[in-house]
C-alpha cells in the first residue's frame, strides 16, 4: 500500500478535526494523543474531574474506529479483571479463557491510582509487553494497543500513588485544563439538545494506523537531533536539584514522539522544533526533585526550563 506523507498528513489531521468536534479548544492535547498512538506508547492524564478526559478517549476511539473500553478503577478491581481469567465450562468439561478489560485497542484506566498495586502491576505487563499471562498462558493484545490512564491531581485520600517505575512506562503526561469562558459557552451550546460525541465519524481504521505507526519509525532523525536528545536527558540526571532524572527509556520516547509529531505535521524528517515541543510532555513526569529542593520551590518544569537554556538546539539542515 503506497501512501505519501501528504496523504498521511491529511488523514491524521482529519482524525484530529473529528475529535475536536467534542473537545473544544484542546487541539494540542488531541494532537499529543494521536502522536502517542502512532509512537506505540501510553498516556497519563492528570487533571481535576469534569474536564473531558473520558470524552476525549471515547472520541479517539470513534474517530479511529478502534475498540474502546473504560475501566473505572477502585480498590476492589482485581488483576484478573484486567488480564482475564479461566472459567470451567461444565458442558465442554474444560477451562475457557474469559478476556479481561485489557483485551481492546484503547483502554481508559480511569483513576488508576485508586486501585491496588497488584492490579496496577497487571496493567503494567499489558502496557510493556502488549500481552497478558493467565495461568502460564500468554495472550496477545490487539494491535494497536494504548492505555489512557487518568488520575485526580488533588485527591490523595485512599489512593495508591504510581511508583516511579510505572510512571516511566507512560510515554507522555498530559493535562486537559479548564476551557476558557468562550470555549465553555461553546460547549454548553453544542450540548443543549444532543451529545456531540454522536457526530464523530470514523476517519481511519486499525490497518491504516498500523501502517502510519510503521511510517513513524521511518521518519528521519539525524545524528545531531539524537545527540541533542541524549544531551538533554543526561543533563536532567545531573541537575543539582534532581533526585532521579530521565531514563534511557525517556530518550527513546522523546525520539519516537518527535518522529510521530513530524509525521502529523506532514514531514518525513524530525526538526529541532519537534523535539523541543515534545520535551515537556515526555520528560516532566520522569524527573523527581530532591525534598530540600522542593521546599525551595523547585519543580520538574523549572528543571526542564533551566536545561533548555543550557543546551543549544541543533541547527536545522536543509532537506532534499
C-alpha positions as a LaTeX table, in Angstrom:
\begin{tabular}{lrrr}
\hline
Residue & $x$ (\AA) & $y$ (\AA) & $z$ (\AA) \\
\hline
Unk1 & 0.00 & 0.00 & 0.00 \\
Unk2 & 1.74 & 3.14 & $-1.26$ \\
Unk3 & 0.91 & 6.33 & 0.57 \\
Unk4 & 2.53 & 9.77 & 0.53 \\
Unk5 & 3.39 & 11.96 & 3.52 \\
Unk6 & 0.75 & 14.39 & 2.29 \\
Unk7 & $-1.94$ & 11.71 & 2.39 \\
Unk8 & $-0.87$ & 10.70 & 5.90 \\
Unk9 & $-0.93$ & 14.34 & 6.97 \\
Unk10 & $-4.47$ & 14.85 & 5.67 \\
Unk11 & $-5.77$ & 11.64 & 7.22 \\
Unk12 & $-4.26$ & 12.29 & 10.64 \\
Unk13 & $-5.40$ & 15.90 & 10.75 \\
Unk14 & $-8.90$ & 14.85 & 9.66 \\
Unk15 & $-8.87$ & 12.50 & 12.67 \\
Unk16 & $-7.83$ & 15.36 & 14.95 \\
Unk17 & $-10.57$ & 17.56 & 13.44 \\
Unk18 & $-13.21$ & 14.92 & 14.23 \\
Unk19 & $-12.12$ & 14.67 & 17.87 \\
Unk20 & $-12.09$ & 18.46 & 18.12 \\
Unk21 & $-15.83$ & 18.43 & 17.45 \\
Unk22 & $-16.34$ & 17.37 & 21.07 \\
Unk23 & $-13.11$ & 18.55 & 22.73 \\
Unk24 & $-13.23$ & 22.29 & 22.17 \\
Unk25 & $-10.04$ & 24.38 & 22.28 \\
Unk26 & $-7.70$ & 21.47 & 23.09 \\
Unk27 & $-6.15$ & 20.72 & 19.70 \\
Unk28 & $-2.67$ & 20.48 & 21.23 \\
Unk29 & $-3.86$ & 17.80 & 23.69 \\
Unk30 & $-5.65$ & 15.87 & 20.92 \\
Unk31 & $-2.53$ & 16.05 & 18.76 \\
Unk32 & $-0.41$ & 14.65 & 21.58 \\
Unk33 & $-2.84$ & 11.75 & 21.96 \\
Unk34 & $-2.55$ & 10.92 & 18.25 \\
Unk35 & 1.25 & 11.30 & 18.46 \\
Unk36 & 1.46 & 8.73 & 21.27 \\
Unk37 & $-0.88$ & 6.36 & 19.41 \\
Unk38 & 1.45 & 6.48 & 16.39 \\
Unk39 & 4.51 & 6.11 & 18.61 \\
Unk40 & 3.10 & 2.98 & 20.25 \\
Unk41 & 3.02 & 4.42 & 23.76 \\
Unk42 & 0.63 & 5.20 & 26.60 \\
Unk43 & $-0.68$ & 8.42 & 28.11 \\
Unk44 & $-1.21$ & 9.59 & 31.69 \\
Unk45 & $-3.71$ & 12.44 & 32.07 \\
Unk46 & $-3.55$ & 14.19 & 35.43 \\
Unk47 & $-6.32$ & 16.71 & 35.97 \\
Unk48 & $-9.34$ & 17.67 & 38.03 \\
Unk49 & $-12.67$ & 15.87 & 37.39 \\
Unk50 & $-15.02$ & 17.10 & 34.71 \\
Unk51 & $-12.52$ & 18.43 & 32.17 \\
Unk52 & $-13.35$ & 15.93 & 29.42 \\
Unk53 & $-10.83$ & 13.11 & 29.91 \\
Unk54 & $-13.36$ & 10.31 & 29.31 \\
Unk55 & $-14.94$ & 12.16 & 26.39 \\
Unk56 & $-11.50$ & 12.62 & 24.83 \\
Unk57 & $-10.74$ & 8.89 & 24.98 \\
Unk58 & $-14.20$ & 7.97 & 23.67 \\
Unk59 & $-13.88$ & 10.40 & 20.74 \\
Unk60 & $-10.44$ & 8.98 & 19.88 \\
Unk61 & $-11.95$ & 5.50 & 19.71 \\
Unk62 & $-14.78$ & 6.64 & 17.42 \\
Unk63 & $-12.59$ & 8.71 & 15.10 \\
Unk64 & $-10.06$ & 5.90 & 14.66 \\
Unk65 & $-12.57$ & 3.05 & 14.52 \\
Unk66 & $-10.68$ & 1.26 & 17.28 \\
Unk67 & $-12.28$ & $-0.83$ & 20.01 \\
Unk68 & $-12.56$ & 1.19 & 23.22 \\
Unk69 & $-13.15$ & 0.08 & 26.81 \\
Unk70 & $-13.34$ & 2.03 & 30.04 \\
Unk71 & $-12.16$ & 0.61 & 33.35 \\
Unk72 & $-13.27$ & 2.52 & 36.44 \\
Unk73 & $-10.50$ & 1.69 & 38.88 \\
Unk74 & $-11.49$ & 1.22 & 42.52 \\
Unk75 & $-9.81$ & $-0.72$ & 45.36 \\
Unk76 & $-11.92$ & $-3.83$ & 44.62 \\
Unk77 & $-10.82$ & $-4.12$ & 40.97 \\
Unk78 & $-8.57$ & $-7.19$ & 40.73 \\
Unk79 & $-5.69$ & $-8.14$ & 38.46 \\
Unk80 & $-7.87$ & $-10.77$ & 36.74 \\
Unk81 & $-10.35$ & $-8.04$ & 35.80 \\
Unk82 & $-7.54$ & $-6.56$ & 33.71 \\
Unk83 & $-5.88$ & $-9.70$ & 32.33 \\
Unk84 & $-8.86$ & $-12.05$ & 32.14 \\
Unk85 & $-9.34$ & $-15.44$ & 33.78 \\
Unk86 & $-10.06$ & $-19.09$ & 33.08 \\
Unk87 & $-13.59$ & $-20.34$ & 33.80 \\
Unk88 & $-14.57$ & $-24.01$ & 33.94 \\
Unk89 & $-17.25$ & $-24.93$ & 31.39 \\
Unk90 & $-19.27$ & $-27.92$ & 32.59 \\
Unk91 & $-20.63$ & $-28.64$ & 29.11 \\
Unk92 & $-17.23$ & $-28.90$ & 27.43 \\
Unk93 & $-15.58$ & $-30.18$ & 30.63 \\
Unk94 & $-12.63$ & $-27.81$ & 30.26 \\
Unk95 & $-11.44$ & $-24.37$ & 31.26 \\
Unk96 & $-12.15$ & $-21.49$ & 28.89 \\
Unk97 & $-10.44$ & $-18.10$ & 28.78 \\
Unk98 & $-12.57$ & $-15.06$ & 29.53 \\
Unk99 & $-10.81$ & $-11.91$ & 28.26 \\
Unk100 & $-10.24$ & $-9.03$ & 30.67 \\
Unk101 & $-10.59$ & $-5.31$ & 30.10 \\
Unk102 & $-7.11$ & $-5.07$ & 28.55 \\
Unk103 & $-8.26$ & $-7.07$ & 25.52 \\
Unk104 & $-9.05$ & $-3.97$ & 23.45 \\
Unk105 & $-7.32$ & $-1.31$ & 21.33 \\
Unk106 & $-7.82$ & 1.67 & 23.63 \\
Unk107 & $-8.21$ & 1.16 & 27.38 \\
Unk108 & $-9.23$ & 4.11 & 29.52 \\
Unk109 & $-7.87$ & 3.34 & 33.00 \\
Unk110 & $-9.93$ & 5.88 & 34.94 \\
Unk111 & $-8.44$ & 6.95 & 38.29 \\
Unk112 & $-5.61$ & 4.43 & 38.06 \\
Unk113 & $-4.22$ & 5.48 & 41.45 \\
Unk114 & $-7.37$ & 4.27 & 43.24 \\
Unk115 & $-6.70$ & 0.60 & 42.57 \\
Unk116 & $-4.26$ & $-1.70$ & 44.35 \\
Unk117 & $-0.56$ & $-2.02$ & 43.42 \\
Unk118 & $-1.20$ & $-5.64$ & 42.34 \\
Unk119 & $-3.80$ & $-4.51$ & 39.81 \\
Unk120 & $-1.55$ & $-1.67$ & 38.67 \\
Unk121 & 1.22 & $-4.24$ & 38.07 \\
Unk122 & $-1.10$ & $-6.40$ & 35.95 \\
Unk123 & $-1.79$ & $-3.38$ & 33.79 \\
Unk124 & 1.97 & $-2.69$ & 33.65 \\
Unk125 & 2.64 & $-6.03$ & 31.93 \\
Unk126 & $-0.04$ & $-5.29$ & 29.34 \\
Unk127 & 1.44 & $-1.83$ & 28.72 \\
Unk128 & 5.02 & $-3.01$ & 28.40 \\
Unk129 & 4.65 & $-6.40$ & 26.73 \\
Unk130 & 1.37 & $-5.91$ & 24.80 \\
Unk131 & 0.19 & $-9.25$ & 26.14 \\
Unk132 & $-1.23$ & $-10.75$ & 29.33 \\
Unk133 & $-0.39$ & $-14.00$ & 31.10 \\
Unk134 & $-3.11$ & $-16.12$ & 32.71 \\
Unk135 & $-2.28$ & $-19.45$ & 34.38 \\
Unk136 & 1.00 & $-19.64$ & 32.50 \\
Unk137 & $-0.54$ & $-18.98$ & 29.09 \\
Unk138 & 0.25 & $-15.78$ & 27.20 \\
Unk139 & $-2.45$ & $-13.97$ & 25.24 \\
Unk140 & $-1.51$ & $-11.25$ & 22.77 \\
Unk141 & $-3.44$ & $-8.00$ & 22.90 \\
Unk142 & $-4.98$ & $-6.41$ & 19.79 \\
Unk143 & $-2.82$ & $-4.03$ & 17.79 \\
Unk144 & $-2.64$ & $-1.13$ & 18.20 \\
Unk145 & $-2.96$ & $-1.14$ & 21.99 \\
Unk146 & $-2.93$ & 2.04 & 24.04 \\
Unk147 & $-3.66$ & 2.82 & 27.69 \\
Unk148 & $-5.02$ & 6.25 & 28.57 \\
Unk149 & $-4.78$ & 6.45 & 32.36 \\
Unk150 & $-6.24$ & 9.27 & 34.42 \\
Unk151 & $-5.76$ & 10.46 & 37.95 \\
Unk152 & $-7.01$ & 13.40 & 40.01 \\
Unk153 & $-4.07$ & 15.62 & 40.93 \\
Unk154 & $-5.81$ & 16.77 & 44.15 \\
Unk155 & $-7.34$ & 13.55 & 45.51 \\
Unk156 & $-4.82$ & 11.66 & 47.64 \\
Unk157 & $-7.06$ & 10.05 & 50.29 \\
Unk158 & $-7.43$ & 6.30 & 49.72 \\
Unk159 & $-5.10$ & 6.25 & 46.72 \\
Unk160 & $-2.05$ & 4.20 & 45.73 \\
Unk161 & 0.41 & 6.60 & 44.05 \\
Unk162 & 2.09 & 5.18 & 40.97 \\
Unk163 & 5.72 & 4.20 & 41.66 \\
Unk164 & 8.50 & 5.78 & 39.61 \\
Unk165 & 8.97 & 2.59 & 37.55 \\
Unk166 & 5.35 & 2.63 & 36.42 \\
Unk167 & 5.31 & 6.36 & 35.75 \\
Unk168 & 8.25 & 5.77 & 33.42 \\
Unk169 & 6.10 & 3.39 & 31.35 \\
Unk170 & 3.86 & 6.28 & 30.29 \\
Unk171 & 5.30 & 7.87 & 27.18 \\
Unk172 & 3.57 & 11.20 & 27.76 \\
Unk173 & 1.83 & 13.01 & 30.61 \\
Unk174 & $-0.93$ & 15.48 & 29.75 \\
Unk175 & $-3.25$ & 17.91 & 31.49 \\
Unk176 & $-6.56$ & 18.97 & 29.93 \\
Unk177 & $-7.05$ & 22.16 & 31.95 \\
Unk178 & $-10.21$ & 24.22 & 32.18 \\
Unk179 & $-11.66$ & 25.73 & 28.99 \\
Unk180 & $-11.82$ & 29.49 & 28.54 \\
Unk181 & $-15.23$ & 31.12 & 29.20 \\
Unk182 & $-15.76$ & 31.37 & 25.42 \\
Unk183 & $-14.92$ & 27.70 & 24.92 \\
Unk184 & $-17.15$ & 26.66 & 27.83 \\
Unk185 & $-20.03$ & 28.66 & 26.32 \\
Unk186 & $-19.50$ & 26.83 & 23.02 \\
Unk187 & $-19.61$ & 23.51 & 24.87 \\
Unk188 & $-22.93$ & 24.41 & 26.52 \\
Unk189 & $-24.38$ & 25.49 & 23.16 \\
Unk190 & $-23.28$ & 22.28 & 21.40 \\
Unk191 & $-24.73$ & 20.07 & 24.14 \\
Unk192 & $-28.01$ & 21.90 & 24.65 \\
Unk193 & $-30.00$ & 19.43 & 22.55 \\
Unk194 & $-27.69$ & 16.49 & 21.86 \\
Unk195 & $-24.35$ & 14.91 & 22.70 \\
Unk196 & $-21.80$ & 15.89 & 20.02 \\
Unk197 & $-19.95$ & 12.59 & 20.55 \\
Unk198 & $-22.61$ & 11.06 & 18.26 \\
Unk199 & $-21.40$ & 13.34 & 15.45 \\
Unk200 & $-17.85$ & 11.99 & 15.48 \\
Unk201 & $-17.22$ & 9.99 & 12.31 \\
Unk202 & $-14.79$ & 7.14 & 11.72 \\
Unk203 & $-11.87$ & 8.58 & 9.71 \\
Unk204 & $-9.34$ & 5.74 & 9.70 \\
Unk205 & $-9.01$ & 2.20 & 10.99 \\
Unk206 & $-6.63$ & $-0.19$ & 12.71 \\
Unk207 & $-4.86$ & $-1.25$ & 9.49 \\
Unk208 & $-4.18$ & 2.35 & 8.49 \\
Unk209 & $-2.93$ & 3.21 & 11.96 \\
Unk210 & $-0.62$ & 0.19 & 11.89 \\
Unk211 & 0.79 & 1.48 & 8.61 \\
Unk212 & 1.16 & 5.02 & 9.99 \\
Unk213 & 2.94 & 3.60 & 13.03 \\
Unk214 & 5.43 & 1.82 & 10.77 \\
Unk215 & 5.94 & 5.04 & 8.81 \\
Unk216 & 6.65 & 6.81 & 12.10 \\
Unk217 & 9.67 & 4.58 & 12.60 \\
Unk218 & 10.91 & 5.55 & 9.13 \\
Unk219 & 10.87 & 9.31 & 9.80 \\
Unk220 & 14.47 & 10.51 & 9.59 \\
Unk221 & 16.30 & 11.69 & 12.71 \\
Unk222 & 19.88 & 12.77 & 12.02 \\
Unk223 & 22.79 & 12.39 & 14.41 \\
Unk224 & 22.62 & 15.99 & 15.63 \\
Unk225 & 18.97 & 15.53 & 16.68 \\
Unk226 & 19.75 & 12.32 & 18.52 \\
Unk227 & 22.75 & 13.94 & 20.20 \\
Unk228 & 20.53 & 16.77 & 21.42 \\
Unk229 & 18.03 & 14.25 & 22.87 \\
Unk230 & 20.77 & 12.33 & 24.69 \\
Unk231 & 22.42 & 15.52 & 25.98 \\
Unk232 & 19.11 & 16.85 & 27.27 \\
Unk233 & 18.05 & 13.71 & 29.15 \\
Unk234 & 21.55 & 13.29 & 30.59 \\
Unk235 & 21.50 & 16.90 & 31.83 \\
Unk236 & 18.33 & 16.19 & 33.84 \\
Unk237 & 20.16 & 13.43 & 35.72 \\
Unk238 & 22.99 & 15.71 & 36.84 \\
Unk239 & 20.93 & 18.76 & 37.76 \\
Unk240 & 21.71 & 19.60 & 41.43 \\
Unk241 & 18.01 & 19.69 & 42.39 \\
Unk242 & 17.16 & 16.32 & 40.84 \\
Unk243 & 16.96 & 13.08 & 42.82 \\
Unk244 & 16.28 & 10.95 & 39.73 \\
Unk245 & 16.37 & 12.20 & 36.17 \\
Unk246 & 15.07 & 10.96 & 32.84 \\
Unk247 & 15.94 & 7.39 & 31.88 \\
Unk248 & 17.14 & 5.89 & 28.61 \\
Unk249 & 13.53 & 4.91 & 28.02 \\
Unk250 & 12.76 & 8.63 & 28.14 \\
Unk251 & 15.33 & 9.30 & 25.38 \\
Unk252 & 13.73 & 6.61 & 23.21 \\
Unk253 & 10.26 & 8.01 & 23.91 \\
Unk254 & 11.38 & 11.54 & 23.04 \\
Unk255 & 12.84 & 10.38 & 19.73 \\
Unk256 & 9.78 & 8.30 & 18.86 \\
Unk257 & 7.33 & 11.08 & 19.76 \\
Unk258 & 9.35 & 13.58 & 17.74 \\
Unk259 & 9.12 & 11.26 & 14.74 \\
Unk260 & 5.34 & 10.96 & 15.19 \\
Unk261 & 4.91 & 14.73 & 15.56 \\
Unk262 & 6.87 & 15.22 & 12.33 \\
Unk263 & 4.55 & 12.75 & 10.56 \\
Unk264 & 1.44 & 14.51 & 11.91 \\
Unk265 & 2.99 & 17.75 & 10.61 \\
Unk266 & 3.38 & 16.30 & 7.11 \\
Unk267 & 7.15 & 15.76 & 7.18 \\
Unk268 & 9.42 & 12.74 & 6.73 \\
Unk269 & 12.18 & 14.18 & 8.93 \\
Unk270 & 12.44 & 15.45 & 12.51 \\
Unk271 & 13.29 & 19.09 & 13.15 \\
Unk272 & 14.79 & 20.50 & 16.36 \\
Unk273 & 11.43 & 22.20 & 16.96 \\
Unk274 & 9.70 & 18.78 & 17.06 \\
Unk275 & 11.99 & 17.66 & 19.88 \\
Unk276 & 11.67 & 21.00 & 21.67 \\
Unk277 & 7.86 & 20.76 & 21.53 \\
Unk278 & 7.79 & 17.20 & 22.91 \\
Unk279 & 10.23 & 17.67 & 25.80 \\
Unk280 & 7.74 & 18.90 & 28.46 \\
Unk281 & 5.21 & 16.16 & 27.64 \\
Unk282 & 7.77 & 13.34 & 27.68 \\
Unk283 & 10.14 & 14.34 & 30.49 \\
Unk284 & 8.21 & 16.21 & 33.21 \\
Unk285 & 6.75 & 13.12 & 34.94 \\
Unk286 & 10.11 & 11.35 & 34.78 \\
Unk287 & 12.04 & 13.96 & 36.78 \\
Unk288 & 11.92 & 13.59 & 40.56 \\
Unk289 & 13.04 & 16.51 & 42.72 \\
Unk290 & 15.00 & 16.28 & 45.98 \\
Unk291 & 12.90 & 17.13 & 49.03 \\
Unk292 & 15.07 & 20.09 & 50.05 \\
Unk293 & 14.80 & 21.49 & 46.52 \\
Unk294 & 11.02 & 21.07 & 46.60 \\
Unk295 & 10.89 & 23.19 & 49.75 \\
Unk296 & 12.67 & 25.95 & 47.81 \\
Unk297 & 10.05 & 25.83 & 45.06 \\
Unk298 & 11.93 & 23.75 & 42.50 \\
Unk299 & 9.73 & 21.74 & 40.10 \\
Unk300 & 10.36 & 19.41 & 37.15 \\
Unk301 & 9.13 & 22.15 & 34.81 \\
Unk302 & 11.74 & 24.56 & 36.18 \\
Unk303 & 14.47 & 21.94 & 35.76 \\
Unk304 & 13.46 & 21.49 & 32.11 \\
Unk305 & 13.49 & 25.26 & 31.54 \\
Unk306 & 16.99 & 25.53 & 33.01 \\
Unk307 & 18.27 & 22.63 & 30.91 \\
Unk308 & 16.72 & 24.18 & 27.79 \\
Unk309 & 18.73 & 27.34 & 28.39 \\
Unk310 & 21.96 & 25.42 & 28.91 \\
Unk311 & 21.86 & 23.20 & 25.79 \\
Unk312 & 21.81 & 24.74 & 22.33 \\
Unk313 & 19.32 & 23.44 & 19.79 \\
Unk314 & 21.00 & 21.84 & 16.74 \\
Unk315 & 20.87 & 23.82 & 13.52 \\
Unk316 & 18.15 & 22.69 & 11.13 \\
Unk317 & 19.59 & 21.10 & 7.98 \\
Unk318 & 18.12 & 21.60 & 4.55 \\
Unk319 & 16.10 & 18.57 & 3.49 \\
Unk320 & 16.26 & 17.31 & $-0.01$ \\
\hline
\end{tabular}
